[in-house]
Amino acid sequence: MKYAENNRISHRQLYRQILLTFLAPFLLCLNGKGGLLGLSGAVGIILAVIFLLLYSFFYLRSTYGYADMIRSFGKAGAVIFGGFFLIYLVMAGAYLLNLIGRIIPVWLIFGISEKWLLLFAVLVCAYGMEKGMQKRGRMAEVTGGIFLGAILLLLVLCAGQGTAEYITELFREESFSIETSIRSAYRYLCFFSGISLLPFVMKDVEKRGSAGKTVIGGILTVSGIMICVLVLLPAVLGWRRVQSETWPVLSLLAGADLPGNVLARFDVLWMGFLLYGLLFTIGSVFYYGERILTSAHIGTGKFWLPVAVYAAAIIEIDGVTVADLFEIYLAKIFVPGLLLILIYLFLRSRQKQIKKVATLGCIFLALVLICSGCAGIEPEKRMYPLALGIDVSGDDFVISYGMPDLPEATGQGKEEENTDRSVLTLRGRDFDEIQQLYDRSQNRYLDIGHLEVIIMGNEMLESGRWEMFLNYLKAEPLAGEDIYLFRTGDPEAVLKWDSGGASIGDYLTGLLENRVPAQQKEGVTLRQVYHQWYQGGTLLSLPKITLVDGELEVFLE
């Protein structure tokens, strides 16, 4: 069923809503440090999918109990069951807002207060929450395919960056166990438990008797993409690095450029797609909250529900927020409660099969108990270095930033006022001190998102202080991972070298890339350096730059 009729949504619109709701939070939250990892995680997803398919088979046949909870549970029961789902929605909304507040101000939009950002997100997502299912259906119809296409393109681009050696590390170093897979399966089930809200809207789906295939298709699509991601992450980043990072998908985005480097920092566009998915999910929280209130006949949440979600996202008690308790709540309360509700509804309609269903319910509960132990800054006000030199002098770090000649590089043919094309050099005992010095002396925001090369001094490499620099880069989300690294005796002199009008960043990148395939040279990227650092605690051998009598040469080791 492709198109909706009679004020209902089509199966395709339902399918795309499922993808928009689950993919973005899953990609960000379900892998990396403390999450689903490697083969154990992939097996866990497969086990979880089996239970989700069984669960879907039962709950889609119990939609009558959700359409009008007073008829199914009575007035008191409707308030209790409605409150059960509303608490879940408030906590889920707070969790998602907390995720936006932790990621977006660092990785996408700078210079904006987290509370104002969350308030703006709530206002946008809550607008029109009472308008009806067709509005969401049309939104999913238009954007769902684009969103899915962007995610699949991301996977294809990253697949080409995978390394056979890294895959070998995964099989060699991962400690696969059935217990880990089962725990991963339960964690995946907990995050996918939001699928249990679908019965509240199934009456608005065209031909809902056959909508089960659509729901199953959505579950399989999301789960298939997640399995691909679990394989891609160690293949591209390395096994130990994936284990160490909270959001390894963000590092995956940092190197997923279009072929030919068509757009610099293309990962910002990927982040835009993920942000849209997160906002759609938060919008789902508000929409389903309104549907639950309608089903329980207890008023409207148009005003108080957004306030409750926002308050839950920003309030802290002894440093603990509602978002910090969300996963515990899912594992210990919400998922077991869902199973009890499902059993109750099913038994009401199948009195003759009480013994069989009760046995099945006991199996589910036993499994639960066993497993539960899961504001922007305008472009003209930024400074865009294309090359960075780093060395040490005594106890100080010395950083030099190489600026491009913007008018010449863009073909404008005229100089831009107040454009500093010289090399800016700063020094300090640590990178915080250097940043403070920059903030006191420069009138533009330092944006290193366009860096093409990093030139490291021999003295810093020999002193072992390069690890402090890599830790600094890891904390700088603007720094992409496709940056080329070099070594030399005097980084500042290399940055000041006359490259014939081109920036030194463009010049060095061109030495590596501007060749026919048979003549291209293999440089060393920041991603490769990170991998060697995570795996062995050592620095990968870097290409050497020499500057003698005004001539610059690069030697690839």
N, C-alpha and C positions, 0 to 999 in steps of 0.2 A: 504494500500500500504506500504509494509515493506522496499523494496529496491529501490534505485534510478536507473533510466535508462535514456539514451540519454542526459547525462550531466546535469541532474536535480536531485534535492534532493527528498527523499521520504517523505511521510506523517509522518512517525515515526521520521525522522530526524528533520522535522519542529517542531513537538510536543516537542522534547527534547530541541531544541533551545529555545522555549518559556519558558520552565521550568528553564533552565540555566540562561536565561536573567533576569527573574523577581524574582525568589525565594529569592536569597541572599539579594538584597537590600530591598525587602519587609520585610523579617524577622528582619532585623536590624533597619529599619527606620519607620515602620508603626505601632509600638505599643509602650507602655511606656508613659512617661511624654509628654503630648501634642499630643499624637497620638491616634490611635484606641484602645479602652479599653473595656473589658468586654462584656456584652450583647448588649449594644448600638453599639459597634464596630462590633460585629458579625452580627447584623441586618443590619447595614450600608453596610457591605460587600455583603450581600444577595441582597439588593436593587441595589447596584452598578453592581452586576453580571447581573441582569435583563436588565439594560441599556446597559451593554457591549455586551450582546448577541444580542440585537436589533441593536446596532451600528455595530457589526461585520456583521450582515446580509446585511446591506446597503453598508458598505465600501468595502467588498469583491466583490461586484458587480460593483465597480467603479475603478477597477484596471487599466482599459485602460487609465485613466487620469494621472496615476502615471508613467506608463512605458515610456512615452515620453511627458514631460511637455510642450515642445514647440508646439507640435501638439494640446494639450489641451488648453493651455493658451496663446500661442504666445511667442515671444522672451522676451518681457518685463515681461509678466506674469510669464514665467518660472523662470526668475531671482528673482522675488518677492516671488513666492511660494517656490522656492528652498532655498532662503535665510531664509524664515520662518522656514523651517524644520532644516536648518543648525544651526540657532541660538539655537533652542531647543537642538540639539545634543551637541553643545559646552557647553551649560549650564549644561546639564545632565552629560557630561563627567567630568566637573569641580566639580559637586556635588559628584559624585562617588569617584573621586580622593581625595576630601576633607574628605570623609568618611574613606577611607583607611588611610589617613594621621593622622586621629584622633584616630583610633582604633588599627591599626596594630603595630605601635611603642610602644603602651602601653600593648597590650594583647598578642602579638605573637613574634615580633622581637624587640630586645632591642639594644640600642647603635648605631642607624643609624639616620642620618639627615632626617627629613621629606621631604625636597625638593629633596634629592637624591633618597629617596624611591619612590616619585611620578614620578620622571624622569625615573627611572628604569621601573615602571609600564607602563608608556606611551610608552617607547621603545618596551617593550615586546608585548603590546596589539596592537600597530600600525603596527608591522611587518607583512607583507603579507596582508594588508588590501585590496589590489587590486587584490588578487589572485582568487577570485570567490567564489560562493556560495557552491560549493561542498567541499571545504576545511573545511568550518564551519560545513557542514552537517556531514562529517566524524568525526570531533571532537565531535560533539554532539552525534553521534551514539555510540561512544566508551565510553564517560564519562557521558552522560546524565543519563543513568540508574543507574550508581554507585552513582552519586550525589543525585538523587531522593531516592535511597535506604538508603543513609546515613541520609537524612533528616527524612525519615519515621522511621528509627531505633532510631533516637534522640527522636522523639515524643513518641515512645513506651516505651523507657527507662524512660522518664520523666513522662509518665502517671502512672507508678508504684510508683512514688514519691509523687503523689498528695494526699492531705489530705481532707477528707470530711468536717472537720471543716473550712478549708480555703474556700471551695466552699460555705458553708453557709454564710461566711462573705461577699462573692461576692454578693449574693442575698440580704443580709441584708443591705449592705452599699452602693451599687451602686445606683446612682440616674438616673434610666433609663428614657429617654425622646425621643420622636419622632424627635424633633429638633436636638438632638445630633446625632441620627442615620442618619439623612439626611446629616448633615455636615460630618459625617464619610464616608458616601457613596460618597460624592463629592470628598473628599480627596483621597479615594481609586481610584476613576475614574481618578483623576489627575495623580496619580502615574502609573496607568495602561495605560495612554494615549500613551505610547510608542508602544502599539500594532498597532497604526495607521500607523506605518512605514512598516508593512508587505506588503501592496500593491506594494511597490518598488521591492519586490523580488518574488511576486507570479508567475510571468512568468517563474521562474526557478523551480517551484514545479510541480512534476509529477501529472497529473490529477487534475489540480487546480480547476476544477469545483466542485469536492467533498472535497476540502481541508477545507471547512468551518467547517466540523465536527471535524477536527483535531484542528483547532484554538479554537473552543468551548471547546473541551476536555482540552486543555492547560489552558484556563481561569478557568474552573471548578476545575481543579487539584490544581492550585496555590491558588485559593480562598478557597477551602476546607481545605488546609493545614493552611492557615492564620486563618480561623475560629477555627481550633483545637488549634493553638498557643494561641489565645486570651482566650480560656478556660483553657489551661494548665498553663499559666503564673500565674494567681491568685491562681490556685489549688496547685501549687508547692511553689510559693514565698509569697503568701499573697496579698490581694487586695491593701492595702496601700503602700506596697513596690513597686508594679508594677506601681502605680501612681507616685511614687517619682523618678524612675530611667529612664534615657534617653534611655539606651539600655538594657532592662531587659532580652532579649534573651541571652546576654553574661553571666548573672548570672545563667540562666537556664543551659547553657553549663557547668558551673563550677561544677555542681553536677551530670552530666549525664555520669556516669562511666559504663563500662561494668560489668555485674554481677561477683561477686568474686573479684572485684578490680584488674582485670587482668593487667591493665596499669595505672600507676599513672598519674594524670592530663590528662585524656583522652580528656578533653575539648580542648586541643591544636589541636587535630586531627579534631574536629568539626570546629574549627576556620579555619583550612586549607581548609576544604570543602567550607566554606563561602567565604574565600578569593578567591578561584578558581572561584566561581560564580560571585563575583564582577569583577574579571579580564575578565571573559567571557563577562560580560555586557559592560565593557569599550571597549572591542574588537568589540562588536556589534555597539557601537557608531561610531567607525572609519569606519567599513565596510559599514554601512548604509549611512554615510556621503559621501563615494565614490560613492555609487549607486545613491544618489540624484544628485551629481554633474554630473554624466554621463547622467542621465535623463534630466537634465536642459541644457546639452551641454555647461557647463561653466568650462571645464578643469578638473584637478585632484586635490585631496586634500592630496595626499600621503605625502607631506612635511608640508604644512602650517596648515592642520587640527590638527595634533598632537601638533604642536607648539601653536596653538590657545587654545586648551583644557588645555595644561599645564600652559600657561600664565594665563588663566582665573582661574585656581585652586590656584595659588600662589600669585596673585596680590591682595592687599588689599587697599581700599580707606577709610580712617577714620575708620579703623577696620572692614569694611564690605567687604565681598568677593562675588564673583558671586554665590558661593554655597549658601550663606545666602539668596539670592534673588530667588533661583530656585523655591521654592514652591509657592511664590507669583506670579511668572511668569506663572507657570502652571495654577493656578486658574484664573488669571485675563486675560491672553493673549492667551496661547497656546490652552487650551481646547475649549474656545469659538471660536478661529480661526479654529480649526479642524471642528467644527460643521458647520461653514459657508462654508468651502471648500466642505464638504460632501454634503451640500444642493445644492451648485452650480453645482457639478458634477452630482448629481442625477437629478436635474431639466433639465440639458442639454440633458439627455438621456430619459427623461419622460415628454416631452412637454405637453402631454394630461393630466398629473396628477399634474400640477403645483399647483392647489389650495389645493389638499390634502397634498402634501409634504410641502408646505409653512405653513400650519396649524401645521403640526408636528414639523417643524423647530421652529416655535414660541413657542411651548410648551417646546422644549429643551432649547431654549434661556432663557425663563422665569425661568426654573429650575436652569440654570447656575447663573442668576442674584440673585436668592433667596438664593442659597447655598454658594455663593463665599465669603461671609462675614467672607485654609490648608497648624642594622647589628649585626648581632648576635654575642654572646660571646660563645666561645667554652666550651663544658661541663667540660673539665679538668680545666678550669679557674673559675669555680663556686664553691661556698660553699653551701651545701644542708642540712640545718638543718631539722630534722624530728620532733623535738619538740621545743616549744617556751614557756618560762616562762616569765610572766609579773607581776610586782608589783610596789609599790611606796615606796620611802624612803624620808620623808620630802617633799620637793617640786619637787623631781626628780622621773622620771620613771626609773625602772630598768628592762632591758630585758636580758634574758639568752637564748642562742641558744644551743640546744643539737645536737651534730653531731653523725652520725652512724659510726661504725667501718667498713669502706668500704671494705677492703680486706676480713674480716671475714664474712660480710654480703653477699658478692658476691661469697664466696667459693674459693677465689683465693689462700688462704693459705700463703700469704706473705704480709708484710706491704708495703703500698704505701708511697713513699718518699714524704716528705713535707705535709703529711696528719695530720691535727690537729684534734684529737679525743676528746679533752677536751671541757668543757662547756665554751662558750664565753659569758661573761657578760659585758654589757655596760649600762651607765646611762646618763641621760640628762634631761633638763627641759621639752623638747618636743621631738617628734619623728624625727623632722628635725635635731635637734642637735645630736641625737643618730646616725642618718644616716651619718652625717658629720664626727662624731668620727669614725665610722666604716670605711668610705672611707679613712680617714687619717692613720688608723692603720692596715688595712687588705689588702692583695694583691689579694684577690679573690672576684668576684662578688657575692653578697648575693642573692641567689635564694630560695625563700620560697615556691616555687611551689610544693615541696614534703612534706610539713608539714602534719603530721598526728594528732598531738594533740597540744592544747594550754592549759597551766596551769596558771590560774589567781590567784594572791595572795589575801588573805582575806582582807588585809589592803586596797588594791586598790578597791575592791568591796564595802567595807564599806564607803570609801571616796566618792564614786559616780564618780570617774574618769575613770571608765570602758567605759563610753560613748566616751571619747576621743580616747580610744584604738580601739573601734569599728569603729569610723570614719576613723582612720588610716588604718584599715584593708580594709574598703570599697574602699579606694584610692589605694590599692595594688592589681592589677588584678591577680598577681601570686597566691594569696591565694585562694585555692579552698574552696568550701562551705560544703564539706563533712568532714571537720576537726572536731574531737571530742574536747570538752571543759571540763575542770575540774577546781576545786578550791582547794587551800591548803594554809597552813600558810607560807611556805617557798618554792616558786617555784624553786629557784636555787638548794636547797638541793635535791629536787625530781629529777631534771635533772642529778645531780651528783650521784644519787643512783646506786649502782652496781646491774644491772639487769641480771647478768649472761652471759654477752657477747652481748646480744641484746640491741639495742637502746631503750631508754625509750619510744620513739614514737611507735615502734613496740610492745613493751611489753604491754603498756596500750591499744593499739588497739586490741591486741590479747586477753586481758581480756574480751573484749566486743564481739569480732567476732569469735574467735576460739572455738566455741562450736557448738554442734548439735542444730538445730532450737529450740527445746524445752528448751534448757539451755541458749540460747543467752540472753544477757542483753541489755537493751535499753540505749544507751548513748545519749548525747545531742550534736547535730552538730551545726556548725556555722550558717547554714541556718535556723535552728529552733530558734537560738538566735536572728538572724536578724528579723525574723517574729515577735517575741514577742516585740522586740524593736520598730519596725515600728508600731505595733498595739497599744501597751499600754505605750511605753516609759519606760518599765521596763526590768530587766534582768531575764531571765529564770533561775530557780533553777538548779545549776550545781552539778554533782557528786563530792564528797569530797574525797580527798586523804590524808591519814595520814601516817606519817613516825615516828615510835617509835622503838627505840633500833634496828635500821637497818632493820626493817620489814615494808614493804609497803602494805597498804590495800586501797581498793577503795570502797566507800559506795555510792550506787545509791539512790538518794532521790526520 
